[in-house]
Amino acid sequence: QVQLVESGGGLVQPGGSLRLSCAASGFTFSNYAMSWYRQAPGKEREMVAAISSIGGSISYGGSVKGRFTISRDNAKKTVYLQMNNLKPEDTAVYYCKARWGTRYEYWGQGTQVTVSL
């Protein structure tokens, strides 16, 4: 059974940091590109960061460049998102996604991140 389980979300003050984790099971993690998306209320889901299967290629959405860092540990079957200098506009549900080619794609259930005083 394929599972992607996000964790690490919560409430943080502006300027603070959080580290999200996404633990994978039920598929060959090292074959899959991984990415983080987020969706704020009333907005479309947007890509935050992506990392290739062995970590050689990384990309970020424009609004998080320089503040967020994506990484992965294939031995632990986990992808991470380190979020620094958080802003209220980063408030959203964060999802991880696994993708292999155009045929296989899996999503996690999401974790809430709220940035507020």
Backbone atoms as SQL, in Angstrom:
CREATE TABLE atoms (id INTEGER PRIMARY KEY, chain TEXT, resi INTEGER, resn TEXT, atom TEXT, x REAL, y REAL, z REAL);
INSERT INTO atoms VALUES
  (1, 'A', 1, 'GLN', 'N', 0.845, -1.194, 0.000),
  (2, 'A', 1, 'GLN', 'CA', 0.000, 0.000, 0.000),
  (3, 'A', 1, 'GLN', 'C', 0.882, 1.246, 0.000),
  (4, 'A', 2, 'VAL', 'N', 0.653, 2.117, -0.962),
  (5, 'A', 2, 'VAL', 'CA', 1.433, 3.339, -1.056),
  (6, 'A', 2, 'VAL', 'C', 0.989, 4.332, 0.013),
  (7, 'A', 3, 'GLN', 'N', 1.972, 4.893, 0.709),
  (8, 'A', 3, 'GLN', 'CA', 1.666, 5.920, 1.697),
  (9, 'A', 3, 'GLN', 'C', 2.717, 7.015, 1.655),
  (10, 'A', 4, 'LEU', 'N', 2.249, 8.242, 1.770),
  (11, 'A', 4, 'LEU', 'CA', 3.098, 9.408, 1.994),
  (12, 'A', 4, 'LEU', 'C', 2.518, 10.116, 3.206),
  (13, 'A', 5, 'VAL', 'N', 3.316, 10.215, 4.248),
  (14, 'A', 5, 'VAL', 'CA', 2.824, 10.785, 5.499),
  (15, 'A', 5, 'VAL', 'C', 3.658, 12.004, 5.855),
  (16, 'A', 6, 'GLU', 'N', 3.016, 13.167, 5.788),
  (17, 'A', 6, 'GLU', 'CA', 3.695, 14.409, 6.140),
  (18, 'A', 6, 'GLU', 'C', 3.608, 14.656, 7.647),
  (19, 'A', 7, 'SER', 'N', 4.617, 15.328, 8.167),
  (20, 'A', 7, 'SER', 'CA', 4.614, 15.720, 9.570),
  (21, 'A', 7, 'SER', 'C', 5.478, 16.968, 9.729),
  (22, 'A', 8, 'GLY', 'N', 5.367, 17.589, 10.900),
  (23, 'A', 8, 'GLY', 'CA', 6.201, 18.739, 11.206),
  (24, 'A', 8, 'GLY', 'C', 5.513, 20.087, 11.083),
  (25, 'A', 9, 'GLY', 'N', 4.277, 20.097, 10.632),
  (26, 'A', 9, 'GLY', 'CA', 3.560, 21.358, 10.540),
  (27, 'A', 9, 'GLY', 'C', 3.174, 21.876, 11.914),
  (28, 'A', 10, 'GLY', 'N', 2.651, 23.104, 11.939),
  (29, 'A', 10, 'GLY', 'CA', 2.227, 23.682, 13.201),
  (30, 'A', 10, 'GLY', 'C', 2.107, 25.184, 13.104),
  (31, 'A', 11, 'LEU', 'N', 2.019, 25.794, 14.263),
  (32, 'A', 11, 'LEU', 'CA', 1.904, 27.246, 14.365),
  (33, 'A', 11, 'LEU', 'C', 3.270, 27.835, 14.700),
  (34, 'A', 12, 'VAL', 'N', 3.677, 28.838, 13.944),
  (35, 'A', 12, 'VAL', 'CA', 4.975, 29.472, 14.166),
  (36, 'A', 12, 'VAL', 'C', 4.824, 30.975, 13.947),
  (37, 'A', 13, 'GLN', 'N', 5.627, 31.742, 14.653),
  (38, 'A', 13, 'GLN', 'CA', 5.596, 33.193, 14.491),
  (39, 'A', 13, 'GLN', 'C', 6.353, 33.615, 13.228),
  (40, 'A', 14, 'PRO', 'N', 6.008, 34.760, 12.677),
  (41, 'A', 14, 'PRO', 'CA', 6.781, 35.267, 11.524),
  (42, 'A', 14, 'PRO', 'C', 8.264, 35.345, 11.851),
  (43, 'A', 15, 'GLY', 'N', 9.070, 34.930, 10.873),
  (44, 'A', 15, 'GLY', 'CA', 10.511, 34.880, 11.089),
  (45, 'A', 15, 'GLY', 'C', 10.999, 33.557, 11.639),
  (46, 'A', 16, 'GLY', 'N', 10.092, 32.710, 12.045),
  (47, 'A', 16, 'GLY', 'CA', 10.471, 31.423, 12.614),
  (48, 'A', 16, 'GLY', 'C', 10.755, 30.367, 11.558),
  (49, 'A', 17, 'SER', 'N', 11.020, 29.155, 12.034),
  (50, 'A', 17, 'SER', 'CA', 11.388, 28.043, 11.150),
  (51, 'A', 17, 'SER', 'C', 10.578, 26.797, 11.482),
  (52, 'A', 18, 'LEU', 'N', 10.384, 25.980, 10.486),
  (53, 'A', 18, 'LEU', 'CA', 9.801, 24.661, 10.644),
  (54, 'A', 18, 'LEU', 'C', 10.496, 23.710, 9.682),
  (55, 'A', 19, 'ARG', 'N', 10.495, 22.449, 10.042),
  (56, 'A', 19, 'ARG', 'CA', 11.017, 21.421, 9.154),
  (57, 'A', 19, 'ARG', 'C', 9.935, 20.379, 8.927),
  (58, 'A', 20, 'LEU', 'N', 9.495, 20.268, 7.700),
  (59, 'A', 20, 'LEU', 'CA', 8.508, 19.274, 7.345),
  (60, 'A', 20, 'LEU', 'C', 9.204, 17.998, 6.887),
  (61, 'A', 21, 'SER', 'N', 8.575, 16.873, 7.188),
  (62, 'A', 21, 'SER', 'CA', 9.054, 15.578, 6.730),
  (63, 'A', 21, 'SER', 'C', 7.925, 14.863, 6.002),
  (64, 'A', 22, 'CYS', 'N', 8.307, 14.050, 5.039),
  (65, 'A', 22, 'CYS', 'CA', 7.342, 13.218, 4.325),
  (66, 'A', 22, 'CYS', 'C', 7.937, 11.821, 4.230),
  (67, 'A', 23, 'ALA', 'N', 7.349, 10.894, 4.964),
  (68, 'A', 23, 'ALA', 'CA', 7.834, 9.518, 4.992),
  (69, 'A', 23, 'ALA', 'C', 7.060, 8.680, 3.982),
  (70, 'A', 24, 'ALA', 'N', 7.789, 7.967, 3.149),
  (71, 'A', 24, 'ALA', 'CA', 7.177, 7.187, 2.076),
  (72, 'A', 24, 'ALA', 'C', 7.246, 5.695, 2.363),
  (73, 'A', 25, 'SER', 'N', 6.266, 4.973, 1.873),
  (74, 'A', 25, 'SER', 'CA', 6.271, 3.519, 1.961),
  (75, 'A', 25, 'SER', 'C', 5.402, 2.957, 0.844),
  (76, 'A', 26, 'GLY', 'N', 5.670, 1.693, 0.508),
  (77, 'A', 26, 'GLY', 'CA', 4.833, 1.008, -0.474),
  (78, 'A', 26, 'GLY', 'C', 5.276, 1.169, -1.917),
  (79, 'A', 27, 'PHE', 'N', 6.387, 1.859, -2.149),
  (80, 'A', 27, 'PHE', 'CA', 6.919, 1.989, -3.500),
  (81, 'A', 27, 'PHE', 'C', 8.425, 2.218, -3.410),
  (82, 'A', 28, 'THR', 'N', 9.112, 2.120, -4.545),
  (83, 'A', 28, 'THR', 'CA', 10.569, 2.272, -4.570),
  (84, 'A', 28, 'THR', 'C', 10.909, 3.755, -4.566),
  (85, 'A', 29, 'PHE', 'N', 11.109, 4.273, -3.379),
  (86, 'A', 29, 'PHE', 'CA', 11.271, 5.709, -3.163),
  (87, 'A', 29, 'PHE', 'C', 12.382, 6.292, -4.037),
  (88, 'A', 30, 'SER', 'N', 13.491, 5.604, -4.165),
  (89, 'A', 30, 'SER', 'CA', 14.649, 6.151, -4.864),
  (90, 'A', 30, 'SER', 'C', 14.417, 6.323, -6.363),
  (91, 'A', 31, 'ASN', 'N', 13.344, 5.768, -6.885),
  (92, 'A', 31, 'ASN', 'CA', 13.017, 5.936, -8.307),
  (93, 'A', 31, 'ASN', 'C', 12.225, 7.208, -8.592),
  (94, 'A', 32, 'TYR', 'N', 11.690, 7.802, -7.538),
  (95, 'A', 32, 'TYR', 'CA', 10.708, 8.856, -7.692),
  (96, 'A', 32, 'TYR', 'C', 11.279, 10.247, -7.428),
  (97, 'A', 33, 'ALA', 'N', 10.917, 11.181, -8.304),
  (98, 'A', 33, 'ALA', 'CA', 11.117, 12.586, -7.981),
  (99, 'A', 33, 'ALA', 'C', 10.107, 12.974, -6.906),
  (100, 'A', 34, 'MET', 'N', 10.530, 13.838, -6.004),
  (101, 'A', 34, 'MET', 'CA', 9.670, 14.243, -4.900),
  (102, 'A', 34, 'MET', 'C', 9.497, 15.765, -4.930),
  (103, 'A', 35, 'SER', 'N', 8.360, 16.207, -4.509),
  (104, 'A', 35, 'SER', 'CA', 8.131, 17.640, -4.465),
  (105, 'A', 35, 'SER', 'C', 7.187, 17.993, -3.322),
  (106, 'A', 36, 'TRP', 'N', 7.243, 19.258, -2.963),
  (107, 'A', 36, 'TRP', 'CA', 6.326, 19.827, -1.977),
  (108, 'A', 36, 'TRP', 'C', 5.445, 20.847, -2.681),
  (109, 'A', 37, 'TYR', 'N', 4.177, 20.782, -2.367),
  (110, 'A', 37, 'TYR', 'CA', 3.202, 21.757, -2.845),
  (111, 'A', 37, 'TYR', 'C', 2.511, 22.362, -1.628),
  (112, 'A', 38, 'ARG', 'N', 1.843, 23.465, -1.859),
  (113, 'A', 38, 'ARG', 'CA', 1.033, 24.032, -0.792),
  (114, 'A', 38, 'ARG', 'C', -0.237, 24.635, -1.372),
  (115, 'A', 39, 'GLN', 'N', -1.237, 24.708, -0.521),
  (116, 'A', 39, 'GLN', 'CA', -2.504, 25.297, -0.927),
  (117, 'A', 39, 'GLN', 'C', -3.070, 26.107, 0.218),
  (118, 'A', 40, 'ALA', 'N', -3.218, 27.384, -0.030),
  (119, 'A', 40, 'ALA', 'CA', -3.815, 28.292, 0.940),
  (120, 'A', 40, 'ALA', 'C', -5.319, 28.393, 0.662),
  (121, 'A', 41, 'PRO', 'N', -6.098, 28.765, 1.667),
  (122, 'A', 41, 'PRO', 'CA', -7.554, 28.879, 1.462),
  (123, 'A', 41, 'PRO', 'C', -7.897, 29.812, 0.305),
  (124, 'A', 42, 'GLY', 'N', -8.728, 29.344, -0.596),
  (125, 'A', 42, 'GLY', 'CA', -9.162, 30.159, -1.718),
  (126, 'A', 42, 'GLY', 'C', -8.155, 30.297, -2.837),
  (127, 'A', 43, 'LYS', 'N', -7.036, 29.583, -2.730),
  (128, 'A', 43, 'LYS', 'CA', -6.003, 29.684, -3.761),
  (129, 'A', 43, 'LYS', 'C', -5.733, 28.328, -4.389),
  (130, 'A', 44, 'GLU', 'N', -5.110, 28.360, -5.554),
  (131, 'A', 44, 'GLU', 'CA', -4.744, 27.115, -6.215),
  (132, 'A', 44, 'GLU', 'C', -3.511, 26.506, -5.553),
  (133, 'A', 45, 'ARG', 'N', -3.396, 25.202, -5.709),
  (134, 'A', 45, 'ARG', 'CA', -2.217, 24.521, -5.193),
  (135, 'A', 45, 'ARG', 'C', -1.006, 24.961, -6.019),
  (136, 'A', 46, 'GLU', 'N', 0.104, 25.244, -5.355),
  (137, 'A', 46, 'GLU', 'CA', 1.306, 25.685, -6.049),
  (138, 'A', 46, 'GLU', 'C', 2.510, 24.852, -5.636),
  (139, 'A', 47, 'MET', 'N', 3.440, 24.709, -6.575),
  (140, 'A', 47, 'MET', 'CA', 4.656, 23.967, -6.304),
  (141, 'A', 47, 'MET', 'C', 5.576, 24.837, -5.460),
  (142, 'A', 48, 'VAL', 'N', 6.120, 24.243, -4.422),
  (143, 'A', 48, 'VAL', 'CA', 7.039, 24.945, -3.523),
  (144, 'A', 48, 'VAL', 'C', 8.480, 24.565, -3.827),
  (145, 'A', 49, 'ALA', 'N', 8.735, 23.265, -3.938),
  (146, 'A', 49, 'ALA', 'CA', 10.098, 22.788, -4.162),
  (147, 'A', 49, 'ALA', 'C', 10.027, 21.382, -4.734),
  (148, 'A', 50, 'ALA', 'N', 11.051, 21.042, -5.512),
  (149, 'A', 50, 'ALA', 'CA', 11.111, 19.710, -6.123),
  (150, 'A', 50, 'ALA', 'C', 12.544, 19.232, -6.135),
  (151, 'A', 51, 'ILE', 'N', 12.695, 17.911, -6.037),
  (152, 'A', 51, 'ILE', 'CA', 14.015, 17.311, -6.031),
  (153, 'A', 51, 'ILE', 'C', 13.966, 16.028, -6.844),
  (154, 'A', 52, 'SER', 'N', 14.969, 15.789, -7.654),
  (155, 'A', 52, 'SER', 'CA', 14.993, 14.601, -8.500),
  (156, 'A', 52, 'SER', 'C', 15.242, 13.345, -7.667),
  (157, 'A', 53, 'SER', 'N', 15.179, 12.209, -8.324),
  (158, 'A', 53, 'SER', 'CA', 15.218, 10.935, -7.613),
  (159, 'A', 53, 'SER', 'C', 16.489, 10.725, -6.805),
  (160, 'A', 54, 'ILE', 'N', 17.617, 11.195, -7.301),
  (161, 'A', 54, 'ILE', 'CA', 18.858, 11.033, -6.543),
  (162, 'A', 54, 'ILE', 'C', 19.366, 12.373, -6.030),
  (163, 'A', 55, 'GLY', 'N', 18.540, 13.405, -6.122),
  (164, 'A', 55, 'GLY', 'CA', 18.874, 14.686, -5.525),
  (165, 'A', 55, 'GLY', 'C', 19.763, 15.590, -6.351),
  (166, 'A', 56, 'GLY', 'N', 20.018, 15.199, -7.596),
  (167, 'A', 56, 'GLY', 'CA', 20.922, 15.996, -8.407),
  (168, 'A', 56, 'GLY', 'C', 20.311, 17.259, -8.983),
  (169, 'A', 57, 'SER', 'N', 18.998, 17.327, -9.010),
  (170, 'A', 57, 'SER', 'CA', 18.313, 18.493, -9.575),
  (171, 'A', 57, 'SER', 'C', 17.280, 18.990, -8.587),
  (172, 'A', 58, 'ILE', 'N', 17.336, 20.270, -8.282),
  (173, 'A', 58, 'ILE', 'CA', 16.442, 20.889, -7.309),
  (174, 'A', 58, 'ILE', 'C', 15.873, 22.172, -7.901),
  (175, 'A', 59, 'SER', 'N', 14.631, 22.428, -7.628),
  (176, 'A', 59, 'SER', 'CA', 14.026, 23.687, -8.074),
  (177, 'A', 59, 'SER', 'C', 13.068, 24.181, -6.998),
  (178, 'A', 60, 'TYR', 'N', 12.819, 25.494, -7.024),
  (179, 'A', 60, 'TYR', 'CA', 11.962, 26.134, -6.027),
  (180, 'A', 60, 'TYR', 'C', 10.985, 27.087, -6.701),
  (181, 'A', 61, 'GLY', 'N', 9.834, 27.241, -6.049),
  (182, 'A', 61, 'GLY', 'CA', 8.917, 28.272, -6.461),
  (183, 'A', 61, 'GLY', 'C', 9.513, 29.635, -6.112),
  (184, 'A', 62, 'GLY', 'N', 9.148, 30.635, -6.887),
  (185, 'A', 62, 'GLY', 'CA', 9.788, 31.931, -6.736),
  (186, 'A', 62, 'GLY', 'C', 9.642, 32.574, -5.365),
  (187, 'A', 63, 'SER', 'N', 8.515, 32.339, -4.722),
  (188, 'A', 63, 'SER', 'CA', 8.247, 33.015, -3.463),
  (189, 'A', 63, 'SER', 'C', 9.019, 32.435, -2.284),
  (190, 'A', 64, 'VAL', 'N', 9.636, 31.281, -2.448),
  (191, 'A', 64, 'VAL', 'CA', 10.325, 30.649, -1.332),
  (192, 'A', 64, 'VAL', 'C', 11.823, 30.543, -1.543),
  (193, 'A', 65, 'LYS', 'N', 12.308, 30.936, -2.707),
  (194, 'A', 65, 'LYS', 'CA', 13.746, 30.846, -2.988),
  (195, 'A', 65, 'LYS', 'C', 14.549, 31.599, -1.943),
  (196, 'A', 66, 'GLY', 'N', 15.585, 30.937, -1.470),
  (197, 'A', 66, 'GLY', 'CA', 16.442, 31.555, -0.470),
  (198, 'A', 66, 'GLY', 'C', 15.972, 31.363, 0.962),
  (199, 'A', 67, 'ARG', 'N', 14.743, 30.869, 1.131),
  (200, 'A', 67, 'ARG', 'CA', 14.203, 30.653, 2.475),
  (201, 'A', 67, 'ARG', 'C', 13.934, 29.186, 2.763),
  (202, 'A', 68, 'PHE', 'N', 13.554, 28.429, 1.754),
  (203, 'A', 68, 'PHE', 'CA', 13.214, 27.013, 1.927),
  (204, 'A', 68, 'PHE', 'C', 14.292, 26.145, 1.278),
  (205, 'A', 69, 'THR', 'N', 14.501, 24.963, 1.867),
  (206, 'A', 69, 'THR', 'CA', 15.455, 24.009, 1.317),
  (207, 'A', 69, 'THR', 'C', 14.831, 22.623, 1.304),
  (208, 'A', 70, 'ILE', 'N', 14.826, 21.997, 0.143),
  (209, 'A', 70, 'ILE', 'CA', 14.332, 20.628, 0.031),
  (210, 'A', 70, 'ILE', 'C', 15.518, 19.680, 0.039),
  (211, 'A', 71, 'SER', 'N', 15.340, 18.535, 0.670),
  (212, 'A', 71, 'SER', 'CA', 16.371, 17.501, 0.680),
  (213, 'A', 71, 'SER', 'C', 15.687, 16.148, 0.797),
  (214, 'A', 72, 'ARG', 'N', 16.441, 15.097, 0.574),
  (215, 'A', 72, 'ARG', 'CA', 15.886, 13.765, 0.680),
  (216, 'A', 72, 'ARG', 'C', 16.934, 12.811, 1.221),
  (217, 'A', 73, 'ASP', 'N', 16.449, 11.760, 1.859),
  (218, 'A', 73, 'ASP', 'CA', 17.291, 10.683, 2.352),
  (219, 'A', 73, 'ASP', 'C', 16.687, 9.392, 1.811),
  (220, 'A', 74, 'ASN', 'N', 17.284, 8.870, 0.765),
  (221, 'A', 74, 'ASN', 'CA', 16.709, 7.678, 0.134),
  (222, 'A', 74, 'ASN', 'C', 16.790, 6.451, 1.037),
  (223, 'A', 75, 'ALA', 'N', 17.774, 6.403, 1.906),
  (224, 'A', 75, 'ALA', 'CA', 17.877, 5.275, 2.837),
  (225, 'A', 75, 'ALA', 'C', 16.708, 5.289, 3.831),
  (226, 'A', 76, 'LYS', 'N', 16.265, 6.472, 4.206),
  (227, 'A', 76, 'LYS', 'CA', 15.149, 6.597, 5.143),
  (228, 'A', 76, 'LYS', 'C', 13.811, 6.771, 4.429),
  (229, 'A', 77, 'LYS', 'N', 13.855, 6.841, 3.105),
  (230, 'A', 77, 'LYS', 'CA', 12.631, 7.014, 2.316),
  (231, 'A', 77, 'LYS', 'C', 11.847, 8.239, 2.779),
  (232, 'A', 78, 'THR', 'N', 12.567, 9.324, 2.946),
  (233, 'A', 78, 'THR', 'CA', 11.967, 10.540, 3.480),
  (234, 'A', 78, 'THR', 'C', 12.461, 11.763, 2.702),
  (235, 'A', 79, 'VAL', 'N', 11.546, 12.686, 2.473),
  (236, 'A', 79, 'VAL', 'CA', 11.902, 13.975, 1.891),
  (237, 'A', 79, 'VAL', 'C', 11.584, 15.050, 2.926),
  (238, 'A', 80, 'TYR', 'N', 12.395, 16.090, 2.936),
  (239, 'A', 80, 'TYR', 'CA', 12.280, 17.138, 3.934),
  (240, 'A', 80, 'TYR', 'C', 12.088, 18.494, 3.268),
  (241, 'A', 81, 'LEU', 'N', 11.494, 19.393, 4.027),
  (242, 'A', 81, 'LEU', 'CA', 11.417, 20.785, 3.597),
  (243, 'A', 81, 'LEU', 'C', 11.761, 21.644, 4.811),
  (244, 'A', 82, 'GLN', 'N', 12.946, 22.231, 4.767),
  (245, 'A', 82, 'GLN', 'CA', 13.356, 23.169, 5.811),
  (246, 'A', 82, 'GLN', 'C', 12.857, 24.550, 5.426),
  (247, 'A', 83, 'MET', 'N', 12.067, 25.147, 6.288),
  (248, 'A', 83, 'MET', 'CA', 11.465, 26.450, 6.007),
  (249, 'A', 83, 'MET', 'C', 11.959, 27.460, 7.020),
  (250, 'A', 84, 'ASN', 'N', 12.676, 28.460, 6.546),
  (251, 'A', 84, 'ASN', 'CA', 13.217, 29.504, 7.401),
  (252, 'A', 84, 'ASN', 'C', 12.590, 30.848, 7.065),
  (253, 'A', 85, 'ASN', 'N', 12.699, 31.786, 8.007),
  (254, 'A', 85, 'ASN', 'CA', 12.175, 33.130, 7.807),
  (255, 'A', 85, 'ASN', 'C', 10.731, 33.075, 7.293),
  (256, 'A', 86, 'LEU', 'N', 9.913, 32.331, 7.989),
  (257, 'A', 86, 'LEU', 'CA', 8.535, 32.145, 7.546),
  (258, 'A', 86, 'LEU', 'C', 7.741, 33.443, 7.623),
  (259, 'A', 87, 'LYS', 'N', 6.825, 33.583, 6.670),
  (260, 'A', 87, 'LYS', 'CA', 5.994, 34.773, 6.560),
  (261, 'A', 87, 'LYS', 'C', 4.518, 34.368, 6.648),
  (262, 'A', 88, 'PRO', 'N', 3.652, 35.284, 7.024),
  (263, 'A', 88, 'PRO', 'CA', 2.220, 34.939, 7.092),
  (264, 'A', 88, 'PRO', 'C', 1.689, 34.376, 5.766),
  (265, 'A', 89, 'GLU', 'N', 2.228, 34.833, 4.663),
  (266, 'A', 89, 'GLU', 'CA', 1.760, 34.330, 3.366),
  (267, 'A', 89, 'GLU', 'C', 2.214, 32.899, 3.066),
  (268, 'A', 90, 'ASP', 'N', 3.051, 32.340, 3.921),
  (269, 'A', 90, 'ASP', 'CA', 3.415, 30.924, 3.797),
  (270, 'A', 90, 'ASP', 'C', 2.361, 30.006, 4.429),
  (271, 'A', 91, 'THR', 'N', 1.394, 30.586, 5.093),
  (272, 'A', 91, 'THR', 'CA', 0.335, 29.795, 5.712),
  (273, 'A', 91, 'THR', 'C', -0.432, 29.011, 4.656),
  (274, 'A', 92, 'ALA', 'N', -0.493, 27.699, 4.829),
  (275, 'A', 92, 'ALA', 'CA', -1.131, 26.816, 3.850),
  (276, 'A', 92, 'ALA', 'C', -1.086, 25.385, 4.362),
  (277, 'A', 93, 'VAL', 'N', -1.781, 24.522, 3.665),
  (278, 'A', 93, 'VAL', 'CA', -1.591, 23.085, 3.856),
  (279, 'A', 93, 'VAL', 'C', -0.488, 22.657, 2.892),
  (280, 'A', 94, 'TYR', 'N', 0.499, 21.967, 3.424),
  (281, 'A', 94, 'TYR', 'CA', 1.639, 21.531, 2.626),
  (282, 'A', 94, 'TYR', 'C', 1.507, 20.038, 2.331),
  (283, 'A', 95, 'TYR', 'N', 1.699, 19.708, 1.064),
  (284, 'A', 95, 'TYR', 'CA', 1.570, 18.333, 0.602),
  (285, 'A', 95, 'TYR', 'C', 2.874, 17.874, -0.038),
  (286, 'A', 96, 'CYS', 'N', 3.191, 16.606, 0.119),
  (287, 'A', 96, 'CYS', 'CA', 4.287, 16.058, -0.665),
  (288, 'A', 96, 'CYS', 'C', 3.717, 15.184, -1.770),
  (289, 'A', 97, 'LYS', 'N', 4.487, 15.121, -2.834),
  (290, 'A', 97, 'LYS', 'CA', 4.083, 14.362, -4.006),
  (291, 'A', 97, 'LYS', 'C', 5.258, 13.540, -4.504),
  (292, 'A', 98, 'ALA', 'N', 4.963, 12.309, -4.888),
  (293, 'A', 98, 'ALA', 'CA', 5.951, 11.432, -5.506),
  (294, 'A', 98, 'ALA', 'C', 5.554, 11.219, -6.960),
  (295, 'A', 99, 'ARG', 'N', 6.525, 11.277, -7.843),
  (296, 'A', 99, 'ARG', 'CA', 6.227, 11.114, -9.278),
  (297, 'A', 99, 'ARG', 'C', 7.320, 10.305, -9.960),
  (298, 'A', 100, 'TRP', 'N', 6.863, 9.354, -10.787),
  (299, 'A', 100, 'TRP', 'CA', 7.800, 8.581, -11.619),
  (300, 'A', 100, 'TRP', 'C', 7.271, 8.610, -13.029),
  (301, 'A', 101, 'GLY', 'N', 7.948, 9.341, -13.879),
  (302, 'A', 101, 'GLY', 'CA', 7.492, 9.507, -15.244),
  (303, 'A', 101, 'GLY', 'C', 6.151, 10.210, -15.272),
  (304, 'A', 102, 'THR', 'N', 5.307, 9.786, -16.208),
  (305, 'A', 102, 'THR', 'CA', 3.986, 10.401, -16.341),
  (306, 'A', 102, 'THR', 'C', 2.866, 9.486, -15.858),
  (307, 'A', 103, 'ARG', 'N', 3.243, 8.332, -15.412),
  (308, 'A', 103, 'ARG', 'CA', 2.218, 7.354, -15.085),
  (309, 'A', 103, 'ARG', 'C', 1.948, 7.227, -13.590),
  (310, 'A', 104, 'TYR', 'N', 2.983, 7.358, -12.800),
  (311, 'A', 104, 'TYR', 'CA', 2.841, 7.104, -11.369),
  (312, 'A', 104, 'TYR', 'C', 3.000, 8.407, -10.588),
  (313, 'A', 105, 'GLU', 'N', 1.979, 8.716, -9.810),
  (314, 'A', 105, 'GLU', 'CA', 1.982, 9.932, -9.006),
  (315, 'A', 105, 'GLU', 'C', 1.173, 9.678, -7.743),
  (316, 'A', 106, 'TYR', 'N', 1.752, 10.030, -6.605),
  (317, 'A', 106, 'TYR', 'CA', 1.091, 9.828, -5.317),
  (318, 'A', 106, 'TYR', 'C', 1.180, 11.110, -4.503),
  (319, 'A', 107, 'TRP', 'N', 0.140, 11.324, -3.691),
  (320, 'A', 107, 'TRP', 'CA', 0.082, 12.514, -2.844),
  (321, 'A', 107, 'TRP', 'C', -0.103, 12.105, -1.387),
  (322, 'A', 108, 'GLY', 'N', 0.452, 12.914, -0.505),
  (323, 'A', 108, 'GLY', 'CA', 0.187, 12.756, 0.914),
  (324, 'A', 108, 'GLY', 'C', -1.091, 13.470, 1.304),
  (325, 'A', 109, 'GLN', 'N', -1.428, 13.383, 2.592),
  (326, 'A', 109, 'GLN', 'CA', -2.687, 13.940, 3.074),
  (327, 'A', 109, 'GLN', 'C', -2.555, 15.406, 3.487),
  (328, 'A', 110, 'GLY', 'N', -1.334, 15.883, 3.608),
  (329, 'A', 110, 'GLY', 'CA', -1.091, 17.283, 3.918),
  (330, 'A', 110, 'GLY', 'C', -0.847, 17.545, 5.391),
  (331, 'A', 111, 'THR', 'N', -0.125, 18.618, 5.654),
  (332, 'A', 111, 'THR', 'CA', 0.100, 19.079, 7.023),
  (333, 'A', 111, 'THR', 'C', -0.057, 20.594, 7.042),
  (334, 'A', 112, 'GLN', 'N', -0.731, 21.091, 8.070),
  (335, 'A', 112, 'GLN', 'CA', -1.042, 22.517, 8.143),
  (336, 'A', 112, 'GLN', 'C', 0.144, 23.298, 8.700),
  (337, 'A', 113, 'VAL', 'N', 0.488, 24.370, 8.019),
  (338, 'A', 113, 'VAL', 'CA', 1.479, 25.330, 8.509),
  (339, 'A', 113, 'VAL', 'C', 0.780, 26.677, 8.650),
  (340, 'A', 114, 'THR', 'N', 0.847, 27.234, 9.842),
  (341, 'A', 114, 'THR', 'CA', 0.238, 28.534, 10.110),
  (342, 'A', 114, 'THR', 'C', 1.302, 29.476, 10.655),
  (343, 'A', 115, 'VAL', 'N', 1.469, 30.598, 9.994),
  (344, 'A', 115, 'VAL', 'CA', 2.458, 31.599, 10.408),
  (345, 'A', 115, 'VAL', 'C', 1.689, 32.820, 10.897),
  (346, 'A', 116, 'SER', 'N', 1.761, 33.056, 12.196),
  (347, 'A', 116, 'SER', 'CA', 0.963, 34.128, 12.792),
  (348, 'A', 116, 'SER', 'C', 1.542, 34.504, 14.133),
  (349, 'A', 117, 'LEU', 'N', 1.257, 35.746, 14.537),
  (350, 'A', 117, 'LEU', 'CA', 1.696, 36.194, 15.866),
  (351, 'A', 117, 'LEU', 'C', 0.848, 35.534, 16.933);
